[in-house]
Amino acid sequence: MYARIDPRIRAIALSMVVLLAFTTSEAAAAEIPRGNPEIGYFVLSNGMEVVVIPDHRTPTVTQMVWYKAGNADEPPGKSGIAHFLEHLMFKGTKKHPAGEYNARIAEIGGEENAFTSSDYTAYYQTVTSEALGTMMEFEADRMRHLELTDAVIVPERDVILQERRSRVEGDPEELLEEEMRATLYQNHPYRIPVIGWMHEMEQLNRGDALAFYDRYYAPNNAILVVAGDVDVGAVWWLADKTYGAVPRGPDLPQRVRPQEPEQNTKRTVALTDPRVTVPSVQKAWVTPSYSTAEPNEAEALEVLSEILGGGSRSRIHQELVVKQAIASWGGANFHGRSLDPSSFTIYGSPRGAATIEAVERALDAEVRKIIETGVPDVELVRAKNRLVRTMVFARDSQAGMANIYGKALVTGSTVYDLEVWPLRVRAVTAAEVQAVARKYLNSDRSVAGYLLPRGCAVSGDKIR
């Protein structure tokens, strides 16, 4: 139980000032966080990690509790149990019956919610600063004292089944995304949808929920992130008083999941649906994440994503949307914050008389250009500037900062890693960007996904 400011953060901040003082980028002045209080990090005696991000511009605070448990940690045949438990966490305890928690937040005009992913489940509240202690008490109470009965389980299971019907089965884009993941990942549980498969969700019961809750919901398997009008000492006192009173749970083994075999095929997923009016195409590859990549690879993939499809200045937008005018939109994504191997995706949608095949060829051509000829230094610098700015601009949102830090820590990174991230991005070379494109974006080891209107079908390399 102690409060500690990592001294390395202080050194990195100074390093950034020195580095940025010598850059000629027009963004240089904006990249130095002016007067930003130091970020705090400490660990309670029961093993709960705590990160504090002070921001005194408004008298509000966001609390996020991240559990190192997501759908990739579910037992076989129990898909959706992590998300189901997320719903059940709002059903109340003996001390705070169902509805009291939501009512207290509503009384003060606060906001609360939760979300589940493959690697984590997180719960958050944004409230006035003086209400932080109350929110901590509520959250600490439901960490170990959730009351679940069959009377609670059955109606809430119906809720998540309806959620799947409306959000996934009612949305062709989501259906295609689900099938893409199931095809992209051949062995890893990332292939299983976070919400779960319908036939398995229908069988989830009280015993399944309690087993998952008892295994993963404990302070030593959780990270608390507090961002807003607070200081480190006050958060330490409140966290120790509330979360610190929760007994430590059993030590869990390392999160080792089945890993991907070597991918050596080109696969295609096509969804034809009468609800689709505008077709689209995407292509995805399995890539390392920040947690699994070799040194500098994840940062290089991040820069590659920015160059290819990071916005209106990206290659895909400029070439396909502006110059050739064959796409209404397009872009690229690198999903780097995961515990295990991640993915890289390019995508686009035809415009006017243009065809899906034309858009796909143009997307492939932009990838091929980088593999064959690399990236000019001017374009590289501009892409890195845009990436670094995103972290600076993220400081305008307390919840955004809590999300960035929580997601990074729960997937294996540290506070220090995030603080030096701008420097690591700045250090990416054109050769490294070209190298990761050549190494990972091999079209013969990809999954192409087509979302098509009624009457269309994929035949060989053509859509008819």
C-alpha positions as CSV (number, residue, x, y, z in Angstrom):
1,M,0.0,0.0,0.0
2,Y,1.9,3.0,-1.2
3,A,1.7,5.9,-3.6
4,R,4.5,6.2,-6.1
5,I,5.3,8.4,-9.1
6,D,7.4,6.5,-11.5
7,P,10.6,8.6,-11.8
8,R,11.1,7.4,-15.4
9,I,8.0,9.3,-16.5
10,R,9.7,12.5,-15.3
11,A,12.8,11.7,-17.4
12,I,10.7,10.8,-20.5
13,A,8.8,14.1,-20.2
14,L,12.1,16.0,-20.2
15,S,13.3,13.8,-23.2
16,M,10.2,14.7,-25.2
17,V,10.8,18.4,-24.6
18,V,14.4,18.1,-25.8
19,L,13.4,16.1,-28.8
20,L,10.5,18.3,-29.8
21,A,12.6,21.4,-29.4
22,F,14.7,20.3,-32.3
23,T,11.9,19.1,-34.7
24,T,10.8,21.2,-37.6
25,S,7.3,19.8,-37.6
26,E,4.5,22.4,-37.5
27,A,3.0,20.2,-34.7
28,A,6.0,20.4,-32.4
29,A,4.6,23.1,-30.1
30,A,1.3,21.3,-29.6
31,E,3.0,18.0,-28.7
32,I,4.4,19.2,-25.4
33,P,1.7,18.7,-22.7
34,R,1.7,22.0,-20.9
35,G,1.4,21.8,-17.1
36,N,0.2,18.2,-17.1
37,P,0.5,16.7,-13.6
38,E,2.4,13.6,-13.3
39,I,0.6,10.3,-13.6
40,G,0.5,8.2,-10.4
41,Y,0.9,4.4,-10.1
42,F,0.6,2.3,-7.0
43,V,-0.4,-1.2,-5.9
44,L,-2.7,-2.0,-2.9
45,S,-1.7,-4.7,-0.5
46,N,-4.2,-7.1,-2.0
47,G,-2.6,-6.8,-5.4
48,M,-4.9,-4.3,-7.1
49,E,-3.1,-1.9,-9.4
50,V,-4.1,1.7,-9.5
51,V,-3.3,4.4,-12.0
52,V,-4.1,8.1,-11.4
53,I,-4.3,10.7,-14.2
54,P,-4.8,14.1,-12.6
55,D,-6.8,16.7,-14.7
56,H,-8.0,19.7,-12.7
57,R,-9.7,21.6,-15.6
58,T,-13.2,20.5,-14.5
59,P,-14.6,19.2,-11.1
60,T,-15.4,15.8,-12.5
61,V,-13.7,12.4,-12.4
62,T,-13.9,9.1,-14.3
63,Q,-13.3,5.8,-12.5
64,M,-12.7,2.6,-14.5
65,V,-12.2,-0.8,-13.1
66,W,-10.7,-3.3,-15.6
67,Y,-10.8,-7.0,-15.0
68,K,-8.3,-9.2,-16.8
69,A,-11.0,-11.4,-18.1
70,G,-12.7,-11.3,-21.5
71,N,-14.3,-13.7,-23.9
72,A,-11.0,-15.2,-24.8
73,D,-10.8,-16.5,-21.2
74,E,-14.1,-18.3,-21.4
75,P,-14.4,-22.1,-20.9
76,P,-15.1,-24.0,-24.2
77,G,-18.8,-24.1,-24.9
78,K,-19.6,-21.1,-22.7
79,S,-19.2,-18.3,-25.2
80,G,-20.7,-15.1,-24.0
81,I,-20.3,-15.7,-20.3
82,A,-18.0,-12.7,-19.8
83,H,-20.5,-10.4,-21.4
84,F,-23.4,-12.0,-19.6
85,L,-21.6,-11.4,-16.2
86,E,-21.0,-7.8,-17.2
87,H,-24.8,-7.4,-17.4
88,L,-25.4,-9.3,-14.1
89,M,-22.9,-7.0,-12.2
90,F,-25.6,-4.4,-12.2
91,K,-28.1,-6.6,-10.4
92,G,-27.1,-5.6,-6.8
93,T,-25.7,-6.9,-3.6
94,K,-27.0,-7.4,-0.1
95,K,-25.7,-4.0,0.9
96,H,-26.8,-2.2,-2.3
97,P,-29.9,-3.8,-3.9
98,A,-30.6,-3.7,-7.6
99,G,-31.3,-0.2,-8.8
100,E,-29.7,1.7,-6.0
101,Y,-26.4,2.1,-7.8
102,N,-28.0,3.5,-11.0
103,A,-30.3,5.8,-8.9
104,R,-27.4,7.3,-7.0
105,I,-25.5,8.1,-10.2
106,A,-28.6,9.6,-11.8
107,E,-29.2,11.8,-8.8
108,I,-25.9,13.6,-9.3
109,G,-26.2,13.7,-13.1
110,G,-23.4,11.2,-13.6
111,E,-22.8,8.6,-16.2
112,E,-22.0,4.9,-15.9
113,N,-21.7,1.9,-18.2
114,A,-19.5,-1.2,-18.9
115,F,-18.1,-3.1,-21.8
116,T,-16.6,-6.5,-22.6
117,S,-13.9,-7.4,-25.0
118,S,-11.8,-10.4,-25.9
119,D,-9.2,-9.6,-23.2
120,Y,-11.0,-7.6,-20.5
121,T,-14.2,-6.4,-19.0
122,A,-14.4,-2.8,-17.7
123,Y,-16.9,-0.8,-15.6
124,Y,-16.8,3.0,-15.3
125,Q,-18.5,6.0,-13.8
126,T,-18.1,9.7,-14.6
127,V,-19.2,11.8,-11.6
128,T,-18.5,14.9,-9.7
129,S,-15.2,14.7,-7.8
130,E,-16.7,14.6,-4.4
131,A,-18.7,11.4,-5.4
132,L,-15.6,9.4,-6.2
133,G,-15.5,7.8,-2.7
134,T,-19.1,6.6,-3.0
135,M,-18.5,5.2,-6.5
136,M,-15.4,3.3,-5.2
137,E,-17.5,1.9,-2.3
138,F,-20.2,0.6,-4.7
139,E,-17.6,-0.9,-7.1
140,A,-15.6,-2.6,-4.4
141,D,-18.8,-4.0,-2.9
142,R,-19.9,-5.7,-6.1
143,M,-16.4,-7.0,-6.8
144,R,-17.1,-9.9,-4.4
145,H,-20.6,-9.6,-3.1
146,L,-22.8,-9.9,-6.1
147,E,-26.1,-11.7,-5.4
148,L,-27.3,-14.0,-8.2
149,T,-30.5,-16.0,-8.2
150,D,-32.3,-17.8,-11.0
151,A,-34.9,-15.1,-10.8
152,V,-32.2,-12.7,-11.9
153,I,-30.4,-15.0,-14.4
154,V,-33.3,-16.0,-16.7
155,P,-34.6,-12.5,-17.6
156,E,-31.1,-11.1,-18.1
157,R,-30.2,-14.0,-20.3
158,D,-33.2,-13.0,-22.5
159,V,-31.8,-9.5,-22.6
160,I,-28.4,-10.6,-24.0
161,L,-30.1,-13.0,-26.5
162,Q,-32.2,-10.0,-27.7
163,E,-29.0,-7.9,-27.9
164,R,-27.4,-10.5,-30.2
165,R,-30.5,-10.5,-32.4
166,S,-30.6,-6.7,-32.7
167,R,-26.9,-5.9,-32.8
168,V,-25.5,-8.8,-34.7
169,E,-28.1,-10.7,-36.6
170,G,-30.0,-7.5,-37.3
171,D,-26.9,-5.9,-38.9
172,P,-25.3,-7.4,-42.0
173,E,-22.0,-5.5,-41.3
174,E,-21.7,-7.1,-37.9
175,L,-22.6,-10.6,-39.2
176,L,-19.8,-10.2,-41.8
177,E,-17.4,-9.0,-39.1
178,E,-18.2,-12.0,-37.0
179,E,-17.6,-14.4,-39.9
180,M,-14.3,-12.6,-40.8
181,R,-12.9,-13.1,-37.3
182,A,-14.0,-16.7,-37.2
183,T,-12.1,-17.2,-40.5
184,L,-9.1,-15.0,-39.7
185,Y,-8.3,-16.7,-36.5
186,Q,-8.0,-20.5,-37.1
187,N,-7.1,-21.6,-33.6
188,H,-7.1,-18.7,-31.2
189,P,-10.3,-17.9,-29.1
190,Y,-10.3,-14.4,-30.7
191,R,-12.3,-16.2,-33.4
192,I,-15.3,-16.5,-31.0
193,P,-17.6,-13.4,-30.9
194,V,-17.5,-11.4,-27.7
195,I,-21.3,-11.6,-27.3
196,G,-21.2,-15.3,-27.8
197,W,-22.7,-17.8,-30.2
198,M,-26.5,-17.9,-29.9
199,H,-26.8,-21.7,-29.3
200,E,-24.3,-21.5,-26.4
201,M,-25.7,-18.2,-25.0
202,E,-29.1,-20.0,-24.7
203,Q,-27.6,-22.5,-22.2
204,L,-25.7,-20.1,-19.9
205,N,-26.9,-20.4,-16.3
206,R,-26.3,-19.3,-12.8
207,G,-23.5,-21.8,-12.2
208,D,-21.6,-20.6,-15.3
209,A,-21.9,-17.0,-14.1
210,L,-20.8,-17.7,-10.6
211,A,-17.8,-19.8,-11.7
212,F,-16.5,-17.0,-14.0
213,Y,-17.2,-14.4,-11.3
214,D,-15.4,-16.4,-8.6
215,R,-12.4,-17.1,-10.8
216,Y,-11.7,-13.7,-12.2
217,Y,-13.4,-11.0,-10.1
218,A,-10.8,-10.2,-7.4
219,P,-8.6,-7.2,-6.7
220,N,-5.4,-8.9,-7.7
221,N,-6.9,-9.5,-11.1
222,A,-8.1,-5.9,-11.6
223,I,-6.7,-2.5,-12.5
224,L,-8.3,0.7,-11.3
225,V,-7.8,3.8,-13.4
226,V,-8.9,7.2,-12.1
227,A,-8.8,10.3,-14.3
228,G,-9.9,13.8,-13.4
229,D,-10.0,16.4,-10.7
230,V,-8.1,14.3,-8.1
231,D,-4.6,14.0,-6.7
232,V,-2.6,10.8,-6.2
233,G,-2.6,11.0,-2.4
234,A,-6.4,11.3,-2.2
235,V,-7.0,8.5,-4.6
236,W,-4.6,6.3,-2.6
237,W,-6.5,7.0,0.6
238,L,-9.9,6.3,-0.9
239,A,-8.8,3.2,-2.8
240,D,-7.1,1.7,0.2
241,K,-10.3,2.3,2.3
242,T,-12.6,0.7,-0.2
243,Y,-10.9,-1.7,-2.6
244,G,-8.1,-2.4,-0.1
245,A,-10.6,-4.0,2.2
246,V,-11.5,-6.6,-0.4
247,P,-9.6,-9.9,0.3
248,R,-7.1,-10.9,-2.3
249,G,-8.3,-13.7,-4.5
250,P,-6.4,-16.9,-5.6
251,D,-3.4,-16.2,-7.7
252,L,-4.3,-17.0,-11.3
253,P,-2.0,-18.8,-13.8
254,Q,-0.6,-16.8,-16.7
255,R,-3.2,-16.2,-19.4
256,V,-2.0,-18.7,-22.0
257,R,-4.4,-19.3,-24.9
258,P,-4.1,-21.6,-27.9
259,Q,-2.0,-19.7,-30.5
260,E,-2.3,-19.4,-34.3
261,P,-0.6,-21.9,-36.6
262,E,1.3,-20.6,-39.6
263,Q,-1.3,-19.1,-42.0
264,N,-0.6,-20.1,-45.6
265,T,-3.9,-19.7,-47.4
266,K,-5.9,-16.9,-49.0
267,R,-9.5,-17.1,-47.8
268,T,-12.7,-15.4,-48.8
269,V,-15.8,-14.6,-46.8
270,A,-18.9,-13.3,-48.7
271,L,-22.2,-12.3,-47.2
272,T,-25.1,-11.5,-49.5
273,D,-28.0,-9.9,-47.7
274,P,-31.1,-8.1,-49.1
275,R,-30.6,-5.4,-46.4
276,V,-27.4,-4.3,-48.0
277,T,-27.7,-1.4,-50.4
278,V,-24.0,-0.4,-50.7
279,P,-21.4,-3.1,-51.0
280,S,-18.0,-3.0,-49.4
281,V,-14.8,-5.0,-49.3
282,Q,-12.2,-5.5,-46.6
283,K,-9.0,-7.5,-46.3
284,A,-7.4,-8.6,-43.0
285,W,-4.2,-10.2,-41.8
286,V,-3.1,-11.6,-38.4
287,T,-0.3,-9.4,-37.1
288,P,1.5,-9.0,-33.8
289,S,0.1,-6.8,-31.1
290,Y,2.0,-4.4,-28.8
291,S,2.2,-7.3,-26.4
292,T,3.6,-9.9,-28.8
293,A,5.6,-7.9,-31.4
294,E,9.3,-7.8,-31.9
295,P,10.9,-4.4,-30.8
296,N,9.5,-1.5,-32.9
297,E,7.2,-3.7,-35.0
298,A,3.9,-2.6,-33.4
299,E,4.8,1.1,-33.7
300,A,5.8,0.5,-37.3
301,L,2.4,-1.2,-38.0
302,E,0.7,1.7,-36.3
303,V,2.5,4.2,-38.6
304,L,1.8,1.9,-41.6
305,S,-1.9,2.0,-40.7
306,E,-1.8,5.8,-40.5
307,I,-0.1,6.1,-43.9
308,L,-2.4,3.7,-45.7
309,G,-5.8,4.7,-44.2
310,G,-5.5,7.0,-41.2
311,G,-7.7,9.8,-42.5
312,S,-8.2,12.3,-45.2
313,R,-4.4,12.6,-45.8
314,S,-3.9,8.9,-46.1
315,R,-3.0,7.0,-49.3
316,I,-6.3,5.1,-49.6
317,H,-8.4,8.2,-49.2
318,Q,-6.3,10.4,-51.5
319,E,-6.0,7.7,-54.2
320,L,-9.3,5.9,-54.2
321,V,-11.7,8.7,-53.0
322,V,-10.0,11.9,-54.3
323,K,-8.0,11.0,-57.4
324,Q,-9.6,7.9,-58.9
325,A,-13.0,8.7,-57.4
326,I,-13.9,5.0,-57.3
327,A,-14.6,4.8,-53.6
328,S,-17.0,6.6,-51.3
329,W,-14.8,5.8,-48.3
330,G,-11.9,3.7,-47.3
331,G,-9.2,3.3,-44.8
332,A,-7.0,1.0,-42.7
333,N,-6.9,-0.2,-39.0
334,F,-4.3,-1.8,-36.8
335,H,-5.9,-3.2,-33.7
336,G,-2.7,-3.3,-31.6
337,R,-4.0,-3.4,-28.1
338,S,-4.6,-7.0,-27.5
339,L,-2.9,-9.6,-25.3
340,D,-2.2,-12.0,-28.1
341,P,-1.8,-11.6,-31.9
342,S,-3.8,-8.8,-33.4
343,S,-5.0,-7.9,-36.9
344,F,-4.5,-5.3,-39.6
345,T,-7.4,-4.4,-42.0
346,I,-7.8,-2.3,-45.1
347,Y,-11.3,-1.6,-46.5
348,G,-13.4,0.4,-48.9
349,S,-16.7,0.8,-50.6
350,P,-17.3,1.6,-54.4
351,R,-18.7,4.8,-55.6
352,G,-21.0,5.5,-58.6
353,A,-20.4,3.0,-61.4
354,A,-17.2,1.6,-59.8
355,T,-17.1,-2.1,-58.9
356,I,-16.0,-4.0,-55.8
357,E,-13.2,-5.5,-57.9
358,A,-11.9,-2.1,-58.8
359,V,-11.8,-1.0,-55.2
360,E,-10.1,-4.2,-54.1
361,R,-7.5,-3.9,-56.8
362,A,-6.8,-0.3,-55.8
363,L,-6.5,-1.2,-52.1
364,D,-4.1,-4.0,-53.0
365,A,-2.1,-1.6,-55.2
366,E,-1.6,0.8,-52.3
367,V,-0.2,-2.0,-50.1
368,R,2.0,-3.2,-52.9
369,K,3.5,0.2,-53.5
370,I,4.7,0.4,-49.9
371,I,6.1,-3.2,-50.1
372,E,7.9,-2.5,-53.3
373,T,9.0,1.2,-53.0
374,G,8.7,2.1,-49.4
375,V,7.6,5.5,-47.9
376,P,9.1,8.9,-48.6
377,D,10.5,10.7,-45.5
378,V,8.1,13.6,-45.8
379,E,5.1,11.3,-45.8
380,L,6.6,9.3,-42.9
381,V,7.1,12.4,-40.7
382,R,3.6,13.7,-41.4
383,A,2.0,10.3,-40.5
384,K,4.0,10.2,-37.2
385,N,3.0,13.8,-36.4
386,R,-0.7,12.8,-36.8
387,L,-0.3,9.8,-34.6
388,V,1.5,11.7,-31.8
389,R,-1.2,14.4,-31.9
390,T,-3.9,11.8,-31.2
391,M,-2.4,11.1,-27.8
392,V,-2.1,14.8,-27.1
393,F,-5.7,15.5,-28.1
394,A,-6.9,12.5,-26.1
395,R,-5.9,14.4,-22.9
396,D,-9.0,16.6,-23.5
397,S,-11.2,13.7,-22.4
398,Q,-10.9,12.2,-18.9
399,A,-12.8,9.1,-20.0
400,G,-10.6,8.8,-23.1
401,M,-7.4,8.9,-21.1
402,A,-8.7,6.3,-18.6
403,N,-9.7,4.1,-21.5
404,I,-6.2,4.4,-23.2
405,Y,-4.3,3.6,-20.0
406,G,-6.7,0.9,-18.9
407,K,-6.7,-0.9,-22.2
408,A,-2.9,-0.8,-22.4
409,L,-2.2,-2.0,-18.9
410,V,-4.8,-4.8,-19.0
411,T,-3.2,-6.2,-22.2
412,G,0.4,-6.2,-20.9
413,S,1.8,-2.7,-21.3
414,T,2.8,-0.4,-18.5
415,V,2.4,3.3,-17.7
416,Y,6.0,3.8,-18.8
417,D,5.3,2.2,-22.1
418,L,2.5,4.7,-22.8
419,E,4.6,7.7,-21.7
420,V,7.4,6.7,-24.1
421,W,5.0,5.8,-26.9
422,P,5.4,9.1,-28.7
423,L,9.1,8.7,-28.7
424,R,8.9,5.2,-30.0
425,V,6.6,6.4,-32.8
426,R,9.0,9.2,-33.6
427,A,11.8,6.6,-33.9
428,V,10.1,4.5,-36.5
429,T,12.0,4.5,-39.8
430,A,10.8,4.2,-43.4
431,A,12.7,0.9,-43.6
432,E,10.8,-0.5,-40.6
433,V,7.4,0.5,-42.2
434,Q,8.3,-1.2,-45.4
435,A,9.6,-4.3,-43.5
436,V,6.4,-4.9,-41.6
437,A,4.3,-4.4,-44.7
438,R,6.4,-7.0,-46.6
439,K,6.4,-9.4,-43.6
440,Y,2.7,-9.3,-42.6
441,L,0.6,-8.0,-45.5
442,N,1.0,-10.9,-47.8
443,S,-2.1,-11.2,-50.0
444,D,-1.7,-15.0,-50.1
445,R,-2.2,-15.2,-46.3
446,S,-5.2,-12.9,-46.0
447,V,-8.9,-13.0,-45.5
448,A,-11.0,-11.0,-47.9
449,G,-14.6,-10.1,-46.8
450,Y,-17.3,-9.0,-49.2
451,L,-20.6,-7.4,-48.1
452,L,-23.0,-7.7,-51.1
453,P,-26.6,-6.8,-51.9
454,R,-29.1,-9.4,-53.1
455,G,-28.3,-10.9,-56.5
456,C,-24.5,-10.8,-56.1
457,A,-22.2,-13.6,-55.5
458,V,-18.4,-14.3,-55.5
459,S,-17.2,-16.6,-58.3
460,G,-13.4,-17.1,-58.3
461,D,-11.9,-13.6,-58.4
462,K,-15.1,-12.0,-59.7
463,I,-18.3,-10.8,-58.2
464,R,-21.4,-11.5,-60.2
